Amino acid sequence: MHEMPLIYVGGIPIDLSAVLMLVISSVIVFVLVMLSVRNLSVENPSKLQNFMEWVVEFVQGLISSAMDLKKGKPYISLGLTLILFIFVSNLLGLPFSVITEADGPVTVFGHVIEATRNLADGAHAEILWYKSPTADINVTAGLAIVVFVLMNYLGIKLNGKHYFKHYIEPFPIFLPLNIIENLAKPVALAIRLFANIFAGEVLITVILKLGLFSIPFLAIWQGFSIFVGALQAFIFTILTMVYIAQMTIHEEEAH
């Protein structure tokens, strides 16, 4: 079992590998988008521009399936950011992982890594530095919490009394159940994304233990993992748009 490089700042544990991978994912998405719009052309668009235009159209179609596109236009940037960031994050751990071994305390920025703090003589710790950030429940929970706060904020801001009214529909006795349903949404978002990506990376580790026999199985599984990564990015994004639509659009507007 690999250890996470945890350091404590003000008593709060911080996973350095998750922070590192979040930065890498953000940089990759930023560079990808900047390169796609660097030389915009209507007559002779680049392959990257064509790809990004397709992604934008895909996100527009995704939003229109959850709500009227006129009401959903403000969320195109949100949907585009989510689907690109999550997709890239899902794939980062597929090609390889970076694991270091330590037989004594390792210090980073003046903080001793938790996994190496109390190593016994002759013992060593395997520290995982490079992985898919979405294989960390803290990362997926953070994404889910952002979505949860955003959808409820937009519901209160844009839907007013209807937002609060839906908690007591169809009858006031359903208030506890409706509150639980609302709280369960980010939990489901976080666990679904984490479980699928984490399980995929664990299985890759198991396959690698087969040695040379692992090559064909690894190729097949990594190809399937790309599909799973894309599917999970799609599911997270479309559920986000569905939740926003549920909170911001009441039934009279939907028809």
N, C-alpha and C positions, 0 to 999 in steps of 0.2 A: 504493500500500500504506500503510495507516494504522499509525502507531506506537503502542505501548502506553506509558502514563505510568509508567515504571519509576523507582523510587528505590532506593538501596542503604542498608540499615541493618545495620551490622556485617558488611558484605560480602555480605549476603543480598538478592537482588533482590525487590522487592515491587511488584506491579502494582496501582496505586492504583485503576484502573477495576474490576478484579476485586473488590477489597475493598469499593469503593463499591456495586457491584451486589449483592454478597452481603448487605450490610447492608439494602439496599432490599428484596431478596427476603424476608429474615427478618422485616422490619417488616410487609410486606404479609401474609405468612402469619399472623403473630402477631395483627395487627389483625382479619383475616378470622375467625380462630378466636374471638377475644374477643367480636366483635360477634355471632357465631352463638350464643354461650352467655350473652349478656348478659341476655336476658329469656326464659329457658326456660319453655316452656308445653306441657303435654300436650294440652290441649283446643284451643288456638289458636296453634300454632307459627308462627313467622315463616318467610318463604321461605328466608332464610339458614340458619335452624335445620334446615329440611327438607333443604336442600342438604347441610349438614354431616352430618346423620344418614345421608343416602344415601352419602356418602363413607366414613363409618365402616363401614356395612354392606358397601360394595364392598370395603374393605380386609379385613374379616373373611372375605368370600368368597374373596378372593385368598389369604389365609393358609391357609384350610381346603383350598385346592387343592394346597398344598405340604406340609401336615402336619395332624395331628389338631388341631382348633381348641382343644381343652382344653390341649394343649401349646403352642399358638401364641398364646394370649391375652396372655401377657406382651409379645408383639411387635407388638400392635395399635398402640400409640403410636409405635413405630419406623416401621411401615409407613405410618401416617398422616402422620408428619412427612416421610418421604422423598417420598411421592407428591405432597403439596402443595407442598413446597419445590422439587422438581425441575420440576413442571409450571409453577409461577409463574416460576421462573428461565428455563425454556425460552421463555416468551412475552415476556419483558421487552424483548428486542431487536427484536421484530416491528414495533411501531408507528413507531419512529423511532430514530435514533442521534444522539449528541451528539459533534461533532468540532470541535476548536479548532485554529487555525493559529498557529504560533509562528515568528518570524524571529530569535529570540534565546533564550538560556537562560531556562527557567521554573523558579522555585523554589517548592517546597511544603514547609512545615514546616522550612525551612532546608536542604532537600535539593534539588539540581538534578535535574530529570527527565532520565533517560538520553537520551531521544529528542532533546533540545534542547541537550545538553551541548557538542557540537562542530560547531555549525552554521556553515557557511562564509558569507561575506558574500553577501547576496542570496538565500540559501537559506532554505527554510522547512520546517517539519515539521507534518504533520497528525496530531493526537493524538486517539485514540478514547477517549472517557470513558464512554459509555453503550452497553452491549451486553448480551446474555444472558450471565450468568456461566457457564452451562454450555457456552458457545462457547469457553471457555478450558480447555485440557487440564489446567492446574494445579488448577482447581476440581473437575473430574470425577475427576481422580486422587486428590484429597483425599477425596472422597466414597467412592471405591472402596477406599482404604486403610482408612478407618474401618470399612467393611463387612468387609474382610478380617480386620482385627484382632478385630472383634467376633465373627465366626463361628468363628474359631479359638479365641478365649477361651472362648466358650460350649461349643464342642466338648470342650475339655479339662475344663471345669468340670462339664458335665452328662453327658458320655458316657464320661469316664474312659479305661479301657484300650481300649475299642472305637475311640476316636478315633485312637489311635496304631496300633492293629491294622489299620485300614483302609488304611494306607500300604503294607502288605506283602501286600495281597490282590489277586488270588487267589493270587499266589506272591511270595516275597520279592524275586525279580528285578524285579518291577514297582515297587520302591521309588522309583527315580529318576523314572519316568514319573508316578507318583502325586504326587510332590513338584512336578514341573513343572505338572501339571494344577491343583494347588492354587494355585500362584503365578500361573498364567495367568488365573484367575478375575477378580481385580481389574483386570488389564490389559484384558481383554475388556470389563468394565463401563465402565471409563474411556474407552476409545477409541470404543466404540459410541455412547455418549451424546455425547461431544465431536464426533465426525465428523458425526453427523446434524444437530446444531444449528448447528455452524460452517458446514457446507455450505449449509444453508438461508439463513443470513445473507449468505453470499457471493453466493448466487444473487439475493437481494433487491437487493444492490448492483449486480449486472450488469443486472437488469431496470430499475432506476431510470435507467440510462444511455440507455434508449430514449426518454426525455423523455415527452411526452404519450401516446405509444403504450404506455407502461408501465402506465398506470392499470388496464386490465382484467386484464392479466397479473399485476400486483401483487396485485390483489384476490383472484384465484384462488389464487395461490401462498401468500398469507398465510392464507387459509382452510385450505389443505392443511397449512401449517406448524403451525396450531393442532392439527390431527389428529396430526401427527408428534410435536409436543411432548407431547401426552397419551399417545401410544403409547410414547414413550421413557421417560416417567415410570412408566408401567405396567410396562414390561419391566425397568427397573432395580429396581423394588420387588419384583416377583415373583421375579426371579433372586436377590435378597437373601434372600428367605424360603426359596427352594429350597436355597440354599447353607447357610443356618442349619439347615434340616431335615436335610440330608445330614451335617452335622457333629455334630448333637446327638441324632439318632435312628438307632439301628442296626436292622438288618433284623428282628430278633425283635420289636422294639417296633412296627415299622411294620405288621405283619400281625396 
